[in-house]
């Protein structure tokens, strides 16, 4: 197993490259995004994870506060789109710091948003639907893109899943090369909807509390190489920063497990007080 540690910013697949857990529609310029190294024949694909919590101050001494959680995952594939050569992700697991907690919300299942445009999906699971949204009302969670050469842009939304142990990850893809869609809940464009179901469970690793495990079905025809999202809704996510930093870990399993496509692990952390 290859392990890369990134101490640079922070904490925190989506979709077809990895899994981002949770998001809101803050400006992308407000966040820092990790960039994987270039893939090569010796090490194969390269992946990274990073993110942040807001606020990250005033949390010390055990005082728990409601926070927003930004998560970003990215992959550079050696052979993008070639499943037999490791050009897809098979499963992505994101581990979150033990200082954080999440609270269950109403349901928003995969079936409720499958094949729907953004406005249709938001109507089904937003404030006027099942009320399963995990972002401020009226906002998109984040963005995504497919791997070269298509570079299709996409918009992401995150909903509570069928129960407290599941999360519904919605992605609407705009199949124009190098597209950069304006992601709002009123944008009815896009051509393809990809919906994934992630499972939330105890991390089982020292220093981490919960993990989000998202399998990526073989029926997906284009690998996403970048996915980010932010979640913030009341006390859905809280933190008390007991350890002085907020950690995140990403574990990427690719479509083949032979060398050089072994599991990648990426770590990141953000100071908090």
N, C-alpha and C positions, 0 to 999 in steps of 0.2 A: 504494500500500500504506500503510495506517495503522499506525503503530508506537507502542505505549504502553510506557513503562519504569516498572517498579514496583520501587523500591529497598527497599521496606519490609522484609520478612523475608528474602530466602531463595532457595532453588533449586528447583527442581523445575519418555485421554480418554478415555482413555477413551471411553469408550463414545461415546454419541451426541452429546455436546457437545464432547468433546475426548478426550484420551487421558491417563490417568495411567499412569505406568509403575511398577508395583511397590509392594508394601505389606505391613504387618502390622497385627495387631488392637490396636494401642495405643489408648487412649482418645482420642477426637477432641479433648477439652479440652487435650491435650498439644501440639496443633499450632495454627498460625495459618493462617487461610484467606483468600485474596484475594477481593474482592468487585468484580465488574465495574461500571462506570458504567451508568446507565440507558440503554437503547437509544433512538435517536431517528431521525427521518426523514432527517436529514442524514448521520449516520454509520452508521446501520443497527445490526446486532448489536454487542455489546460482549463481549470475552472476556479472561480473565486466567489466568496460571499462577503458582504459587508452590510452595514446598516446603522441605525441610531435610534435612541429614544429621546423624546422631547416632552417635558423638560428633563435635563439630566443633572440638575442641581436642586438643592433643598430636599433631597431624598434620604440623607444620612440619618443615623440614629433610629432606624426602623420606621420612620414616618412614610407610610405608603401613599402614593399619589397616582391619580389617573394620568396616563401618558399616551402619546402617539408612538407607534412603532413602525419604522421604515426598514424594509428588507430588500436587498438587491442580490441577485445571483447572475452570473455570466459564465459562458463557456466559449472557448475557441476550439473548434473541431479540426482535427487533422484531415478528416475526410467527411465534411458535412453532408448529411443526407444519405450516406452509404451505411445502411444498418449493419451489414456484415463486416464492416471495417470500423465499427465503433462510432459512427457518425451521428448517433442519437444518444440521449440519456435514457436509461431504463428506469431509474428511480432516483429521487433526490430527497434527502433527509436534512432538515434544518433543526438544530438544537438551540434552545434559547436559555438565557441565564436563569439560575434558580431564584434570583431576586424578583422575577416577574410572575404575574398570575393572569389568568384569563377567566372571564365570566360568561356563562352560557347565554345565548340569545335565542329568539324564535328561529324556526327552521327555514332553510333555503336550499333545497335539494338540487342535484344535478338536473333532474328531469324538469324542474321548474324554469330553468334558463337555457336548456339545450336548444340549439338552432335558432335562438332569438337574437334580435338586434339589441344594441345597448339600451334604448328606451324601453323595449319590450321586457328585457331581463330586469331592468330597474323597477318597472311597473309590477313585475311578479314578486320581487323579493325586497323592494325598497320600502319606504315609510308607508306607502299606500297599498302595499301588497302584504307579504308575510312578515314584514318588519325585520328581516334577517340581515340587513346591511350592517357593515362594521366600519363605515366611514361617516364623516359628517354628512348630514342630509344634502342631497343634490350634487354629490361629487363622485368622480371616478377615483379608483384606487391608485392607478399608476399606468405604466406602459410596458410594452415588450416589443421584440423584433425577432424575425427569423434569421437564420444563418445565411451568409453569402452563398451563392451570388444574388439571391432574390432580395434580401434585406427588406422584407415586408414589415411595415409598422403595425402595431396592435395596441389596443386599450385593454386594461385589466380592471376587474372588479372582484372583490372578495366578500363572501357571505358566510354566515353561520351555516353549517351543514345540516344533515338530517338529525343530528343530536349534538350534545356537547363535545363529543369525541371526533367530530368531523368538520371540515371546512370545505366550502365549495369555491373553487378558483375558476373564474370566468375570463376568457380572453376573446376579443373580437379582432380579427385580422383583416387588414386592408391590403388586398393582393395586387398592389401596384409596386413595382420595384423601387426601393429606396424611399418608400412613403414614410411620412411623419405626421400621422393624423392628429387633429385637434380632438383631444379626449374629453368629452363632456357627456353628461347623461342624456342630452338631447340629440347627440350625433347618431343618426340612424344609418350611417354608411357602414362600410365593411362588407366582406364577402363570405368569410368563414368564421364560425364560432367553435372554439375549443373549450371544453369544460372538463376540469379534473376534480377528483375528490381526494382531499388529503385527510389523513388520520392523525389526530392529536393524542399523544400518549405520554406517560412519564418517560423522561429521557434515559434514566438508568445509568447516567454518567455523572461522576462527581463534578459539582459546580454548575450543572445544568438542571433545569426544572422540567420543561416540556420539550417535546420534539414533534415536528410536523413531517410525516412520511407521505410522499406523493409518488405513486407508481405512474409511469408514463406508458400508455398502451401502444402496442405495435401498429395500430391503425393510423396513427398520426403520421402524415406524409412529409411534413417539413419540420426540421428541428429549430426551436427557438434558441437563440444564443444569448438573449438578455431579457430579464424580467425584473421589474421592481414594483413595489406596492407599499402603501402606508395604511395603517388602521388607527382609527381614533373614534371612539364612541363611548362617552360616559366612563364607566368603570370596566369596560370590556377588557382593557389591558392596564394593569397597574404595576408599579415597581417601588421598592424601598432601598435599593442600592446598598445592601449590607456589605458587600465585598469591595466597594470602591471602584468597580468597573462593571460594565454590562457586556457580557460575552455572547458570541454567536459562533456556531460551527456548521459548516455545510459538508455533507458527504454525498458525492456524486458517483453513481453507478452507471456505466455506459452500456450500450447495446451488445457489446461483446466484452468478455472479462479476461481475454488473453493479453499478454504483454504486447504492446505498450499501453493497453487500455485498462489498467487496473483501477481500482477505486481511488478517487481523489478526495482528500480532506482539506478544507480551507478553514482557518480560524481568524477571527477579528474581534476587537474589543473597543469600547468607548469609555473614557473616564466618567465617573459620576460621583456626586457628593451629596 
